[in-house]
C-alpha cells in the first residue's frame, strides 16, 4: 500500500478531520459552472478510397447522414481487426490496437525478488536495463506486472476497482468503466451471461478505438478463435449537466463470425418503454463521436513515429483532459471518486502548471489560454494566494516561468495584461518570503533561502510548521520564475525597474542557493548525498524510517522541482541525479514516490517527476531519458486504456488516477523531438529520440512545434540499405536560436562516418560526437545527410 493510499485512508477514518480553516477573505470566488451545450458536430475526416475492401470484412449496417450514406465494415478474423466507416466522401479507418492487461512474466524483476528490488538503495532494475546503453523497450515492458493487473477490491477501502472512464467535454462528470465492461448504469453481462464472474476477464486485452479516441475497447478471450468484444464510449450529442450518457456494444465472436450481439445506451431495457438501440443508431453515434473528437484536437501538432502508439498516447492525454475538465477547461485533479474529484483539489497548482505546459508545447494555444484565464480568474486572489487548501511554494515560481513561456509562444499580451496585477502579486509572494529568510540569523541553515511548504498535503497535519522549511526547490524555482518573468515584464506593460529588481533578487538568491547546496553535501556517502534542504544529517530513507514525522517528507517533489528549475551548474545537477539514483529515489529510472521502505512495493511517481526527466535531457543523459519514457509509459499507465497513475507500484495494483500524470507523456515525447534551453539560447532537435526508432527505418516527424522563436518542422528517416540518416528542418523566418543542435544518434552498432548540410560537407567544428551544430547558416530549409558505418 502506498504512502498516498495510507494518507487518504487516514483522512477517510477522520484522522485529520478538523482545523482546515476557511478560505481567505481576499481569495477570488470560484465561478459557478454553467451547463455546457454539445459543440457543433463535424463529420469524421475521410481518406480517399484507393482500393476495394479487404476480403473477409463483415458489413454491419448502413445509415444516412447529411454528408451522404455511410456503411460500416469490420474485420473479425482477429481481435484487433479494423473498423471502417465508408461513404461517398471516402473512408475513415479505425484501428483496434489492444494491449494485454496482465501479460505472463517468465522472470519478473529481471530475476530478482520484489523484496530485493524494494529494499535496495540502488535502482537495481534501472542499473540492469542501462548496462548495455540504451534500454530495450520490449525488455522494459516485461520487467514487472503492469498497473491494475492484480486487483484486490478489499485493498481499496470501499472503492470499486474501475480501470478507466469515458465522458465528453460538455458534461461535468465522467462514467467509470470496470474490467468486464460495465459502467455504473449499464451491465453487458445482462445480455451476455457468459461475462458474469468469468475469470477470463483477468486475461483481457484493452485498447482505444482508432488508437487514441476515448472509446474503450475490450477483448475477453474465451477459447481458440472466440472472444467477447466490448466497445464503450460517451454520447457526444448528450447535454446532461452531470450524467455521462454512454453507448455500448457487446459481441461474441467465434471463427470470424458474430454469434451474439447486443447494443445499449446508458441504461438496461425497461419493458417496452426503454428498448435497446438498433445497430444503425449505435454506429451513427460512433460516426458523430469520431468527428467530435477529431475536431476537438485539430490543433495538435502532427507527429509521425515508427510506433504510432507513442503519438496516440500523447493525443489521448489531451482528449482525456477535456473529458476530466468540466466544460473542457474547469480544473479537476482526478475523476469518478471523491478523491481526487473533490472541489478541494480544483485549485491544486499542479493541475494548472502541467496543463499549461503540455498544451503550450503541443500548440494547443486556445486551450492554454482558457486554462490560464480560468485559473487566474477563479483561483488566484489579488494578493497572489491561491484558492486551495495548501500552496506548494516552488509552484509559484514555475507559474511565473510558464506565463513567460505562454507569452513567448503565443504573443498574447492582452491575456497577461488582464491578469498583470495578480501575476505581480505572485512574484511578490516570493519576494516577501525571501525577505523573511534574510531576517534569520546569518548562521541559520536557511538564511537567505525561501521557506515554505513543498507539498500541499503538509497543511492537513496537526503541525504544518514542520514542513515550513527552506527546501532548495523553493528557491530554485523562484530563481527560474523571476528571471524568466523579468525578461518579458516590460512587454506586458510592467515597470522596467521592477523587472530589473526581480532579476537582481533572483541572481542573489541563486548565489545563496548554490552556497548552501555545496556546504551541505555528504561526501562520506557513495554516491554523495544532497538532502532536499540544508542542515539535514540523515538520508531521506533514514529520516522516513522514523516513527516521527519527517521534514524530508515528499522529497520526490523537492528533488524534481530543484532539477526542473535548471539553475544548478551541470556538476551539481549530475550530483542530485546520482543521489536520487543511488539512495532509493528512483524506480525503473523514474522518480519514486519516496516513503518508508516497504518490502512488498516500490512506488513510481506518475506526475511531478517530469522535472527530473527534463534535467536528464539537458545533461545529455539520453539513455536514462529513454528509460524514463519507456518506464513511465508501461508502469505509470494501465495497459491499452492508458489510465495514468498519480502513484503506481510495480507489483501490479490498481493506482489512483490524476490528470497531471496523464499529461506527463506528451511532455516527454515533445522534448525528445524538440527541446529548448531555459536561457533562450539553444534549440535541440531529436535529442531524446531512441536509437531504436531511428534504426526502424520509418519516418519520425513533428510539424509546427512551437518554440520561443516560432514554429519548427522536423523530419528524420534512416535509409537502412544505405546506412544513411536523412533529416529535414524548417525554422521560423523571423528569428533563430543562437545555437541550433541536431542529434545524429544512429542505430546501435553504427558510428558516424560523414555528414553533409544542404549538400556540402559539414565543417569539423560543427560536429561534436553525435551532435551537429546548425546555427549561423544561410536562412532557409536545412537538409542533413549523415552516413554511418559499422563501429570498430
C-alpha positions in Angstrom: 0.0 0.0 0.0 1.5 3.4 -1.0 2.1 6.2 1.4 -0.5 8.2 -0.5 -3.1 5.5 0.0 -2.4 5.3 3.7 -2.8 9.1 3.9 -6.2 9.0 2.1 -7.4 6.1 4.3 -6.3 8.1 7.4 -8.4 11.0 6.2 -11.4 8.8 5.4 -11.2 7.5 9.0 -11.3 11.0 10.4 -7.6 11.2 11.4 -7.3 14.8 10.0 -10.9 15.9 10.1 -10.9 19.4 11.6 -8.9 22.6 11.6 -8.6 23.0 7.8 -9.6 26.7 8.2 -11.7 28.9 5.9 -10.7 30.4 2.6 -9.0 33.8 3.0 -11.3 36.7 2.6 -9.3 38.1 -0.3 -9.4 34.9 -2.3 -11.2 35.1 -5.6 -14.6 33.3 -5.6 -14.8 30.2 -7.8 -17.1 30.9 -10.7 -20.1 28.5 -10.7 -20.1 26.1 -13.6 -22.9 26.5 -16.1 -24.2 23.6 -18.2 -22.4 23.3 -21.5 -24.1 22.5 -24.8 -22.5 20.0 -27.1 -20.3 21.7 -29.6 -21.3 21.7 -33.2 -20.7 18.3 -34.6 -18.5 17.8 -37.6 -18.3 14.7 -39.8 -15.2 12.5 -39.4 -12.2 13.1 -41.7 -12.2 10.7 -44.6 -9.3 9.4 -46.6 -9.7 8.8 -50.3 -10.7 5.2 -51.1 -7.9 3.7 -53.2 -8.8 0.0 -53.1 -11.6 -2.4 -52.6 -12.5 -3.5 -49.2 -10.2 -6.4 -48.0 -11.7 -9.8 -48.1 -13.4 -11.2 -45.0 -14.8 -8.0 -43.6 -18.4 -8.1 -42.2 -20.8 -5.3 -43.2 -22.6 -4.5 -40.0 -25.1 -1.8 -41.1 -25.6 1.4 -43.0 -27.1 4.7 -42.2 -27.8 8.1 -43.7 -26.0 11.4 -42.8 -26.2 14.9 -44.2 -23.0 14.1 -46.0 -24.4 11.0 -47.6 -24.9 7.3 -46.8 -22.3 5.5 -44.6 -21.7 1.8 -44.4 -19.9 0.1 -41.5 -17.4 -2.8 -42.1 -15.3 -4.6 -39.6 -12.7 -7.3 -39.5 -13.4 -10.1 -37.0 -10.8 -12.5 -38.2 -8.6 -11.1 -35.5 -9.4 -9.4 -32.2 -7.7 -6.2 -33.3 -9.2 -6.1 -36.8 -10.0 -2.6 -38.2 -13.4 -1.0 -38.2 -14.2 1.1 -41.3 -16.7 3.8 -42.0 -17.3 4.2 -45.8 -19.1 6.9 -47.6 -19.0 8.7 -51.0 -16.6 11.1 -49.3 -14.1 8.4 -48.6 -13.2 6.1 -45.7 -12.4 6.5 -42.0 -10.3 3.6 -40.8 -10.4 3.0 -37.0 -7.8 0.6 -35.7 -8.5 -1.5 -32.7 -4.9 -1.9 -31.3 -5.0 -3.6 -27.9 -2.5 -4.5 -25.2 -2.6 -7.4 -22.8 -3.6 -6.2 -19.3 -1.9 -9.0 -17.4 0.9 -10.4 -19.6 2.6 -13.6 -18.4 6.0 -12.8 -17.0 8.5 -15.6 -17.1 11.1 -13.8 -15.0 9.7 -10.7 -13.3 12.1 -8.1 -11.9 14.9 -9.5 -14.1 15.2 -12.5 -11.9 15.4 -10.5 -8.6 12.8 -10.8 -5.9 10.4 -7.9 -5.3 11.9 -7.6 -1.8 15.4 -7.2 -3.2 14.2 -4.5 -5.6 12.2 -2.7 -3.0 14.8 -2.6 -0.2 17.8 -1.8 -2.3 19.0 1.8 -2.1 20.2 1.5 -5.7 17.7 1.3 -8.6 18.7 -2.3 -9.4 16.2 -2.7 -12.3 17.4 0.6 -14.0 21.0 -0.5 -13.5 20.5 -3.7 -15.4 18.4 -2.1 -18.1 21.0 0.5 -18.7 24.0 -1.8 -18.5 24.4 -2.0 -22.3 23.5 1.6 -23.1 20.0 2.4 -24.5 17.4 0.1 -22.9 15.4 -2.3 -25.0 11.7 -1.2 -25.0 10.3 -4.8 -25.0 12.5 -5.7 -22.1 11.4 -2.7 -20.1 7.7 -3.5 -20.9 8.1 -7.0 -19.4 10.1 -6.3 -16.3 7.2 -6.1 -13.8 3.4 -6.6 -13.6 1.6 -3.6 -15.1 -0.7 -1.4 -13.2 -4.2 -2.9 -12.5 -3.1 -6.4 -13.4 -3.5 -7.6 -9.8 -6.7 -6.1 -8.4 -7.9 -6.8 -4.9 -11.1 -4.9 -4.2 -10.5 -5.4 -0.4 -7.4 -3.2 -0.7 -9.3 -0.1 -2.0 -11.3 0.9 1.1 -14.7 0.6 -0.5 -13.7 1.8 -3.9 -14.9 -0.4 -6.8 -11.9 -1.2 -9.0 -12.7 0.8 -12.1 -9.8 0.8 -14.5 -10.8 3.6 -16.9 -13.6 6.1 -17.7 -15.4 7.9 -20.5 -17.0 11.3 -20.9 -17.4 14.3 -23.1 -16.2 17.9 -23.0 -19.6 19.4 -22.1 -20.5 17.0 -19.3 -19.3 17.9 -15.8 -18.8 14.4 -14.7 -17.5 11.1 -16.1 -18.6 7.4 -16.2 -16.2 4.7 -14.8 -15.7 1.5 -16.8 -15.0 -1.7 -14.9 -12.8 -4.6 -16.1 -15.8 -6.6 -17.6 -17.0 -3.5 -19.5 -19.8 -2.5 -17.1 -20.5 1.1 -16.0 -22.5 2.2 -13.0 -25.6 2.2 -15.1 -25.1 -0.5 -17.8 -24.1 -4.1 -17.4 -23.3 -6.1 -20.5 -23.4 -9.4 -18.6 -27.2 -8.9 -18.5 -27.3 -9.7 -22.2 -24.2 -11.8 -22.3 -24.4 -14.1 -19.3 -21.0 -15.6 -20.1 -19.3 -12.5 -18.9 -20.6 -12.7 -15.3 -17.9 -13.8 -12.9 -15.8 -15.1 -15.8 -12.1 -15.5 -14.7 -11.0 -14.8 -18.3 -11.8 -11.1 -17.6 -8.4 -11.0 -15.8 -6.8 -12.1 -19.0 -8.4 -9.4 -21.2 -6.8 -7.1 -23.7 -7.7 -3.4 -23.7 -7.3 -0.5 -26.1 -8.8 2.6 -27.5 -10.7 2.8 -30.8 -8.8 4.5 -33.5 -5.6 4.2 -31.4 -6.4 7.3 -29.3 -10.1 8.1 -29.2 -11.6 8.0 -25.7 -13.6 4.9 -26.6 -12.8 1.8 -24.6 -12.3 -1.4 -26.4 -12.0 -4.7 -24.5 -11.3 -8.2 -25.8 -12.0 -11.1 -23.4 -10.7 -14.4 -24.7 -12.9 -17.4 -24.3 -11.4 -20.2 -26.4 -9.4 -20.6 -29.6 -10.7 -18.1 -32.1 -13.5 -17.0 -29.8 -13.8 -13.9 -27.7 -16.2 -11.2 -26.2 -15.6 -7.9 -27.9 -16.8 -4.8 -25.9 -16.9 -1.2 -27.0 -17.9 1.7 -24.7 -17.9 5.4 -25.5 -19.7 8.6 -24.3 -22.6 10.1 -26.2 -21.3 13.3 -27.7 -24.8 14.6 -28.5 -25.9 14.4 -24.9 -26.3 17.7 -23.0 -26.9 16.4 -19.4 -25.1 18.6 -16.9 -23.7 15.8 -14.8 -24.8 12.5 -16.3 -22.4 11.0 -18.7 -24.5 9.1 -21.2 -22.8 6.1 -22.8 -23.1 3.8 -25.8 -22.3 0.1 -25.6 -21.7 -2.7 -28.0 -21.1 -6.3 -26.8 -20.3 -9.0 -29.3 -19.5 -12.7 -29.0 -17.2 -13.6 -31.9 -16.2 -17.0 -33.0 -14.2 -18.1 -36.0 -14.5 -14.6 -37.6 -18.3 -14.5 -37.2 -20.6 -12.6 -34.8 -22.6 -15.3 -32.9 -24.3 -12.9 -30.5 -24.7 -9.1 -30.4 -26.2 -6.6 -28.1 -26.3 -2.8 -28.2 -27.1 -0.4 -25.4 -27.4 3.3 -24.4 -26.7 4.2 -20.8 -29.4 2.0 -19.2 -30.8 -1.5 -19.3 -34.0 -2.4 -21.1 -37.2 -1.4 -19.2 -40.2 -3.3 -20.8 -41.5 -1.7 -24.0 -40.8 1.8 -22.6 -37.0 1.6 -23.0 -35.7 -0.7 -25.7 -32.1 -1.3 -26.8 -30.9 0.9 -29.7 -30.8 -0.6 -33.2 -27.3 -1.2 -34.6 -27.6 1.7 -37.1 -28.2 4.1 -34.2 -25.1 2.9 -32.4 -22.9 3.3 -35.4 -24.4 6.7 -36.3 -23.5 7.8 -32.8 -20.0 6.4 -33.4 -19.8 8.4 -36.6 -20.6 11.6 -34.6 -18.2 10.6 -31.8 -15.2 10.3 -34.2 -15.9 13.6 -35.9 -16.4 15.3 -32.5 -13.0 14.2 -31.1 -11.1 14.8 -34.3 -12.3 18.4 -34.2 -11.5 18.9 -30.5 -7.9 18.0 -31.2 -7.5 19.5 -34.6 -4.8 22.0 -33.4 -2.4 19.4 -32.0 1.0 19.3 -33.7 1.0 16.4 -36.2 3.5 13.7 -35.3 4.7 10.6 -37.1 6.6 7.8 -35.3 7.7 4.3 -36.1 5.3 3.0 -33.5 2.1 5.0 -33.8 1.0 4.1 -30.3 3.5 6.6 -28.8 1.9 9.5 -30.7 -1.6 8.1 -29.8 -0.6 8.0 -26.1 0.0 11.8 -26.2 -3.0 12.6 -28.3 -5.2 10.6 -25.9 -3.9 12.6 -23.0 -5.3 15.8 -24.4 -8.7 14.1 -25.2 -8.8 12.8 -21.6 -8.1 16.3 -20.2 -11.2 17.6 -22.0 -13.2 14.7 -20.5 -11.9 15.4 -17.0 -12.3 19.1 -17.0 -16.0 20.2 -16.9 -16.7 22.2 -20.0 -13.2 21.2 -21.1 -11.5 24.0 -19.1 -12.5 23.9 -15.4 -9.8 22.2 -13.4 -10.1 18.7 -11.8 -7.3 16.6 -10.4 -8.9 13.2 -10.8 -12.1 11.6 -11.9 -15.0 9.5 -10.6 -14.1 9.1 -6.9 -14.3 11.9 -4.3 -10.6 11.6 -4.1 -9.5 13.2 -6.4 -12.6 14.7 -8.0 -13.4 16.8 -4.9 -13.6 20.6 -5.1 -10.8 20.9 -2.5 -8.4 19.9 -5.3 -9.6 22.2 -8.0 -7.1 24.9 -7.3 -4.1 22.5 -7.0 -1.2 24.2 -8.7 0.0 21.1 -10.5 -3.3 20.8 -12.4 -2.7 24.3 -13.8 1.1 24.1 -14.4 1.0 20.6 -16.1 -1.9 21.6 -18.3 -0.5 25.0 -19.4 2.9 23.4 -20.1 1.7 20.4 -22.1 -0.9 22.4 -24.1 1.7 25.1 -25.0 4.3 22.5 -26.1 1.8 20.9 -28.4 0.5 24.1 -30.0 -2.9 24.0 -28.3 -2.9 27.7 -27.6 -6.7 28.2 -27.3 -6.8 25.5 -24.6 -3.8 27.0 -22.9 -5.4 30.4 -22.9 -8.6 29.1 -21.4 -6.8 27.2 -18.7 -4.7 30.3 -17.9 -7.6 32.7 -17.8 -9.8 30.3 -15.8 -7.1 29.7 -13.2 -6.1 33.3 -12.6 -9.8 34.4 -12.6 -11.1 31.7 -10.2 -8.1 30.5 -8.2 -5.7 33.4 -7.7 -6.5 36.2 -5.4 -5.4 39.8 -5.7 -2.7 39.0 -3.1 -1.4 36.2 -5.3 -2.5 33.4 -3.0 -4.4 30.5 -4.4 -7.9 29.4 -3.7 -6.9 26.0 -2.5 -6.1 24.4 0.9 -2.4 24.5 0.7 0.1 26.1 -1.6 3.3 24.4 -2.9 5.9 27.1 -2.7 8.0 26.1 -5.8 4.9 26.1 -8.0 4.6 29.9 -7.6 8.0 30.2 -9.4 7.0 27.6 -12.0 3.8 29.5 -12.7 5.8 32.7 -13.4 8.1 30.7 -15.8 5.2 29.2 -17.7 3.4 32.5 -18.0 6.6 33.8 -19.7 6.6 30.7 -22.0 2.9 31.5 -22.8 3.8 35.0 -23.9 6.8 33.9 -25.9 4.9 31.2 -27.7 1.6 33.0 -28.3 2.4 36.7 -28.2 -0.8 37.1 -26.3 -0.1 40.4 -24.5 -3.8 41.1 -23.8 -4.3 38.0 -21.6 -1.3 38.7 -19.4 -2.1 42.3 -19.1 -5.6 41.3 -17.9 -4.0 39.4 -15.0 -0.9 41.5 -14.6 -1.8 42.6 -11.0 -2.2 39.0 -9.9 1.0 38.0 -11.7 2.9 40.8 -9.9 1.4 39.7 -6.6 2.5 36.1 -7.2 6.1 37.4 -7.8 5.8 39.5 -4.6 5.0 36.4 -2.6 8.4 35.0 -3.5 10.0 38.4 -2.7 8.3 38.6 0.7 9.4 35.0 1.6 13.0 35.8 0.5 13.0 39.0 2.7 11.7 37.0 5.7 14.5 34.5 5.3 17.1 37.3 5.4 15.8 38.2 8.8 17.1 34.9 10.2 20.5 34.7 11.9 23.2 34.5 9.3 24.4 31.2 10.7 20.9 29.7 10.3 21.0 26.9 7.6 18.1 28.5 5.9 19.3 32.1 6.0 18.5 33.7 2.6 16.6 30.7 1.3 12.8 30.7 0.7 10.9 28.9 3.4 7.5 27.3 2.7 5.6 24.0 2.2 6.9 22.0 -0.7 3.7 19.8 -0.7 0.1 20.8 -0.4 -0.7 17.8 1.9 1.5 19.5 4.6 -1.3 21.8 5.5 -3.5 18.8 6.6 -1.4 17.7 9.5 -1.7 18.8 13.2 1.5 20.8 12.9 2.2 22.0 9.4 5.1 24.2 10.6 7.2 21.0 10.5 7.3 21.4 6.7 7.7 25.2 6.6 11.3 24.8 5.6 13.9 26.1 3.2 13.6 23.4 0.6 16.2 24.0 -2.1 13.4 23.6 -4.7 11.5 26.6 -3.3 14.4 28.9 -4.0 15.5 27.3 -7.3 12.1 27.6 -8.9 11.8 31.2 -7.6 15.0 32.0 -9.3 13.7 30.5 -12.6 10.4 32.2 -12.4 11.7 35.7 -11.5 14.4 35.5 -14.1 12.0 34.5 -16.8 9.3 37.0 -15.9 11.8 39.8 -15.7 12.7 39.3 -19.4 9.1 39.9 -20.6 7.6 42.1 -17.8 8.1 45.4 -19.7 6.5 43.9 -22.8 3.2 43.3 -21.0 3.1 46.8 -19.5 5.1 46.3 -16.4 7.8 48.5 -15.0 11.3 48.0 -16.3 12.6 49.0 -12.9 10.6 46.2 -11.3 11.9 43.7 -13.9 15.5 44.7 -13.1 14.8 44.4 -9.4 13.4 40.8 -9.8 16.4 39.8 -11.9 18.8 41.1 -9.3 17.0 39.3 -6.5 16.9 36.1 -8.5 20.6 36.2 -9.1 21.4 36.9 -5.4 19.0 34.1 -4.4 20.8 31.7 -6.8 24.1 32.6 -5.3 22.8 31.8 -1.8 21.2 28.5 -3.1 24.5 27.3 -4.6 26.5 28.2 -1.5 24.0 26.3 0.8 23.9 23.3 -1.5 27.7 22.9 -1.7 28.0 23.3 2.0 25.6 20.5 2.7 26.9 17.7 0.5 27.6 14.5 2.4 30.7 13.3 0.6 31.2 10.4 3.1 28.4 8.5 1.3 28.6 6.8 -2.1 27.2 8.4 -4.1 27.4 11.7 -2.3 24.1 12.7 -0.6 22.4 16.0 -1.1 19.3 16.4 1.1 16.2 18.3 -0.1 17.0 21.1 2.3 20.1 22.3 4.2 21.0 21.2 7.7 19.8 17.5 7.4 22.2 14.8 8.6 20.1 11.7 7.7 19.3 10.5 4.2 15.6 10.6 3.2 15.3 6.9 3.7 16.8 7.1 7.2 14.6 10.1 8.0 11.4 8.5 6.8 12.1 5.3 8.7 11.5 7.1 12.0 8.0 7.0 13.6 8.1 10.7 14.0 7.0 13.0 11.1 10.0 13.8 8.9 10.9 17.2 7.5 12.2 15.2 4.5 8.6 14.0 3.7 7.7 14.1 -0.1 11.4 14.5 -1.2 10.4 13.3 -4.7 8.7 16.7 -5.3 11.6 18.7 -3.8 14.2 17.0 -6.0 12.2 17.0 -9.2 11.4 20.7 -8.9 15.0 21.5 -8.0 16.2 19.9 -11.2 13.4 21.3 -13.3 14.3 24.8 -12.4 17.6 24.5 -14.2 19.6 26.9 -12.0 22.3 24.5 -10.9 25.6 24.1 -12.7 26.0 20.8 -14.5 28.2 19.2 -11.9 25.7 19.8 -9.1 22.7 18.7 -11.3 24.6 15.4 -12.0 25.2 15.0 -8.3 21.5 15.5 -7.5 20.5 12.9 -10.1 23.1 10.4 -8.9 22.0 11.0 -5.3 18.4 10.0 -6.2 19.5 7.0 -8.3 21.8 5.8 -5.5 19.8 6.4 -2.4 16.4 4.8 -3.2 14.8 7.7 -5.0 14.0 6.1 -8.4 12.1 3.1 -9.7 13.0 1.8 -13.2 14.7 5.1 -13.8 11.6 7.2 -12.8 11.4 9.3 -9.7 9.8 7.2 -7.0 7.1 8.0 -4.5 9.6 8.1 -1.7 8.4 6.8 1.6 9.4 4.3 4.2 10.9 1.1 2.7 8.2 -1.5 2.0 9.5 -4.9 1.1 6.3 -5.6 -0.9 6.3 -2.5 -3.1 8.5 0.1 -4.7 6.3 3.0 -6.0 6.7 5.1 -9.1 5.6 8.8 -9.3 3.4 9.4 -12.3 3.4 13.2 -12.1 5.9 15.9 -11.0 8.7 13.6 -12.0 9.0 15.2 -15.5 11.3 17.8 -14.0 13.9 15.0 -13.3 13.5 13.7 -16.9 13.9 17.2 -18.2 17.3 17.5 -16.5 18.4 14.2 -17.9 17.8 15.6 -21.3 19.7 18.8 -20.6 22.7 16.9 -19.3 22.7 14.6 -22.3 22.0 11.5 -20.2 19.9 10.2 -23.1 19.9 6.5 -22.3 18.4 7.4 -18.9 15.9 9.7 -20.6 14.8 6.9 -22.9 14.4 4.6 -20.0 12.3 7.2 -18.2 10.0 7.4 -21.2 9.6 3.7 -21.5 9.1 3.1 -17.8 6.6 5.9 -17.4 4.5 4.6 -20.2 4.4 1.0 -19.1 4.2 1.4 -15.3 2.5 4.7 -14.8 -0.4 3.8 -17.1 -2.7 0.9 -17.3 -2.1 -1.1 -20.5 -4.2 -0.3 -23.5 -6.7 2.1 -22.0 -3.9 4.3 -20.6 -5.3 5.5 -17.2 -2.4 7.4 -15.7 -1.4 7.0 -12.1 -0.5 9.6 -9.6 1.5 6.8 -7.9 1.8 3.3 -9.1 3.6 0.3 -7.6 5.4 -2.3 -9.6 3.6 -5.2 -8.1 0.5 -4.6 -10.3 -2.0 -2.9 -8.0 -4.7 -0.5 -9.1 -3.4 3.1 -9.0 -5.2 6.3 -8.3 -5.7 8.4 -11.5 -4.7 12.0 -11.6 -4.7 14.3 -14.6 -1.2 15.8 -14.2 0.2 12.3 -14.6 -1.7 11.8 -17.9 -0.1 15.0 -19.3 3.5 13.8 -18.5 3.9 11.6 -21.6 3.1 14.4 -24.0 5.8 16.5 -22.4 8.4 13.7 -22.6 7.7 13.0 -26.3 7.7 16.6 -27.3 11.0 17.2 -25.6 12.5 14.1 -27.2 11.8 15.7 -30.6 12.1 19.4 -30.0 13.6 20.9 -26.8 14.8 24.4 -25.9 17.1 25.5 -23.1 16.0 27.7 -20.2 18.1 30.7 -21.2 16.5 31.0 -24.6 19.8 30.5 -26.5 19.6 26.9 -27.8 17.2 24.7 -29.6 17.8 20.9 -29.6 16.3 18.7 -32.2 15.9 14.9 -31.9 18.0 14.9 -28.7 15.9 12.3 -26.9 14.8 10.1 -29.9 15.6 6.5 -29.1 18.2 4.9 -31.4 15.8 2.0 -31.9 13.3 4.4 -33.5 16.0 5.6 -35.9 17.0 2.0 -36.7 13.5 1.1 -37.7 13.9 3.0 -41.0 10.4 4.5 -40.6 9.7 8.2 -40.6 9.9 10.3 -37.5 8.5 13.8 -37.7 6.8 16.7 -35.9 5.2 19.6 -37.6 4.6 23.1 -36.4 6.2 22.6 -33.0 6.0 25.9 -31.1 9.2 27.5 -29.7 10.0 30.9 -28.5 11.4 31.7 -32.0 8.3 30.4 -33.8 7.1 27.1 -35.3 9.6 24.4 -36.2 9.2 21.3 -38.5 11.5 18.3 -38.1 11.6 15.0 -40.1 14.1 12.1 -39.8 14.3 8.9 -41.7 17.1 6.3 -41.7 17.8 4.5 -45.0 18.7 1.0 -43.8 20.4 -0.3 -47.1 22.4 2.9 -47.4 23.1 3.3 -43.7 22.2 6.9 -44.0 20.1 9.2 -41.9 18.2 12.0 -43.7 16.9 15.0 -41.8 15.0 18.0 -43.0 14.4 21.0 -40.8 12.2 24.1 -41.3 12.8 27.0 -39.0 10.9 30.3 -38.4 11.9 33.0 -40.8 11.9 35.9 -38.4 14.1 34.7 -35.6 16.6 31.9 -34.9 18.2 30.5 -31.8 21.8 31.4 -31.1 22.6 27.7 -31.0 20.8 25.0 -33.1 21.8 21.4 -32.5 20.6 18.3 -34.2 21.2 14.9 -32.7 22.6 12.3 -35.0 22.3 9.3 -32.6 22.4 6.4 -35.1 21.4 2.8 -34.7 23.2 0.7 -32.2 26.4 -0.7 -33.6 27.0 2.1 -36.1 29.2 5.1 -36.0 29.1 8.4 -37.9 31.3 8.5 -41.0 30.4 11.7 -42.9 27.8 14.5 -42.6 26.6 17.0 -45.2 24.4 20.1 -44.7 22.4 21.1 -47.8 24.7 19.0 -49.9 28.0 20.5 -48.5 30.3 18.6 -46.1 29.9 19.8 -42.5 33.0 21.5 -41.2 34.8 19.7 -38.4 33.9 22.3 -35.8 30.2 21.7 -36.3 30.2 18.1 -35.2 30.8 17.2 -31.6 30.3 13.5 -31.1 26.8 12.8 -32.3 25.6 16.4 -32.0 25.6 18.6 -35.1 25.5 22.4 -34.8 23.4 24.1 -37.5 23.3 27.7 -36.4 24.8 30.5 -38.4 23.8 29.0 -41.8 22.0 30.7 -44.6 18.3 31.1 -43.7 16.0 28.6 -45.3 15.2 24.9 -45.1 18.0 22.6 -43.9 18.7 19.2 -45.2 21.2 17.0 -43.4 22.6 13.6 -44.5 24.6 11.5 -42.1 26.4 8.4 -43.3 27.2 5.6 -40.9 29.5 2.6 -40.9 29.9 -0.4 -38.6 31.5 0.5 -35.4 35.1 -0.7 -34.9 
